[in-house]
Amino acid sequence: MVIVGPTAVGKTALSIRLAKKYNGEIINGDSMQVYAGLDIGTAKVTEEEAEGIPHHLLDIIPVEQDYTASDFKRDARQAIEAILARGKLPIVVGGSGLYIEGLLFDMQFGGVAAENPDYRKQLEAELERTDAMCIWKQLQAKDPKAAEQIHPNNSRRVIRALEVIHFSGKRFSDQADRETAPHYDALLIGLDTDRGILYDRINRRVDLMTDMGLVEEAKALFDRKLPVKTQATRGIGYKEWFGFFNGEITYEEATEMLKQNSRRYAKRQLTWFRNRMSGIHWFDLVRNSYDMQKIEDLVEAFLA
């Protein structure tokens, strides 16, 4: 079973409810929750919230180390096999579209074109001189569809897309980088709600995170003085505070930037899941509590 959707829509609560009812264990499908110590800003499930349900692929990587979609595919598949061997139901939960799609459809993460190390090094050097947005805008100019599907901060993926375009002469979005048939027989459940309601929930979640100590958590990451390319430092919830710590923006400006980036990310998440993945059963548990019964009926039919 897979539960997807934008941030702040209730995926965690649903996953725990279903895991308790159907003897499940949860596999994290969020690209930032793999990092140890990044708890508040990633909305990582707490021990109290987990209610004893085992969770996998949380806190498995130090913040100094990058973790790719390929790493996730490998680790998630190992976790799925182990959970199934225990006679339990694996439940993958997250909003990282590339991770989820790569797991389900065996994406090759780079297309069919061969590598071009010299061109890649040229782009990496340019990234060091400029910033992630500058590199992403090159992809947007050459392949708008690919740019829409790749977050500007995912510089590794952006550079790989530009490398494929440079080598093959074809758009990255036209490359056959995944199987057409899913690797697993999985039930896909998507959560969404009215855009205005979702954005209000995101804004309130940011306020709650700051009350819980998000700024202190971000400062601890900032004080590590990691290279700018490090994946953990580019995560929403953390990078927005770095300008505040440097004295470049106010606390209020950092807070508003975080809310805006979180809202934009939610929009990109929905675009990914709706455009890239078919077969998702969508529900709105925020406005329609009776959808819970529909979800449970769907799960029981799937398991039968």
C-alpha positions, -999 to +999 in steps of 0.1 A: +000+000+000+012+035-008-002+068+007+008+100-012-002+136-013+010+171-005+025+182+028+001+189+058-028+169+044-029+141+070-008+113+055+009+104+088-024+100+108-040+079+080-010+056+077-009+049+114-046+042+116-044+018+087-012+001+100-030-005+133-061-019+117-044-041+090-012-053+108+011-029+089+045-014+092+054+020+077+082+029+053+091+066+051+088+080+015+100+115+023+134+126+010+142+147+041+130+124+069+159+100+062+182+125+079+190+121+116+183+152+137+160+169+112+128+162+130+107+193+134+112+208+100+104+175+082+073+168+103+088+135+113+065+112+132+070+113+169+072+083+192+038+092+207+022+097+172+036+064+160+015+045+187+040+016+186+038+011+148+073+002+134+087+029+110+114+023+085+139+046+067+138+073+093+170+088+108+192+065+087+216+091+071+238+118+087+232+153+074+266+154+058+257+126+034+235+129+003+207+103-002+194+097-037+162+083-052+183+052-062+193+047-026+157+049-015+146+024-042+172-001-029+165+005+008+127+006+004+126-027-015+147-043+012+123-030+038+093-042+018+107-078+016+115-079+053+080-067+063+063-092+040+085-120+054+071-111+088+036-115+075+029-077+078+015-052+053+041-027+040+027+009+039+049+034+020+040+070+031+054+102+017+053+132-006+085+128-026+071+119-060+104+109-075+111+084-047+077+069-048+075+067-086+110+052-088+101+025-063+069+015-080+080+018-117+117+008-115+130+042-128+166+041-139+173+077-127+191+091-157+174+080-189+189+058-216+217+082-227+253+074-218+272+096-193+292+127-202+315+133-172+332+164-187+300+182-193+287+172-159+319+186-142+314+218-162+278+221-148+290+213-113+316+240-114+290+264-126+267+254-097+296+262-073+300+297-089+263+305-091+234+287-074+209+259-079+183+282-095+207+293-122+213+257-132+176+249-130+167+278-153+189+262-180+168+231-178+136+251-179+148+267-211+157+234-227+130+212-213+101+229-195+083+197-188+114+182-171+119+214-151+084+213-139+090+178-125+124+184-109+127+206-078+152+235-084+171+224-053+176+189-066+208+200-084+220+164-089+189+155-108+189+188-128+225+183-138+218+147-148+188+159-170+210+186-187+237+159-192+212+136-209+199+164-231+235+174-241+245+139-250+214+126-267+201+158-283+166+149-270+146+163-241+150+145-208+113+143-204+111+122-236+136+096-223+123+062-214+135+061-178+110+038-163+090+007-168+054+012-180+041-015-157+044-011-120+070-033-102+045-040-073+008-048-071+002-018-049-029+001-037-023+038-042-042+062-019-039+099-024-049+126+000-058+162-011-082+190-001-093+224-012-063+245-021-072+274+002-077+250+031-045+232+024-025+265+023-040+275+056-030+242+071+005+247+058+007+282+073-005+270+107+019+240+106+048+264+100+037+285+130+035+253+151+069+241+140+085+274+150+068+271+184+083+236+188+118+248+181+123+247+144+146+277+144+170+261+169+170+229+148+178+249+117+205+268+135+222+235+146+223+225+109+235+260+099+263+258+124+277+226+108+288+249+079+282+221+054+290+227+017+262+245-001+255+215-024+248+193+006+212+179+002+202+184+038+209+221+038+187+226+008+155+212+024+124+233+029+122+242+065+159+248+069+174+268+040+149+296+046+165+304+080+200+307+068+195+342+056+181+351+090+212+336+107+234+356+084+216+388+092+203+393+057+165+390+064+143+393+094+127+366+114+093+375+099+107+374+064+122+340+070+089+327+083+069+340+054+095+326+029+091+292+046+053+294+043+055+304+006+080+277-002+060+251+015+028+261-004+047+260-037+061+226-028+026+213-021+015+224-055+045+207-072+038+175-052+002+174-065+013+181-100+038+152-099+013+127-085-015+137-108+006+139-140+032+112-135+013+084-116-020+069-127-043+047-106-042+068-075-075+068-055-080+103-042-098+113-010-103+144+011-102+135+048-100+172+058-134+181+045-151+146+043-145+125+073-168+098+058-140+092+032-123+072+059-149+044+055-144+045+017-106+041+022-110+012+046-135-005+022-109+000-006-081-015+015-102-045+025-112-052-011-075-049-021-063-073+007-090-098-002 
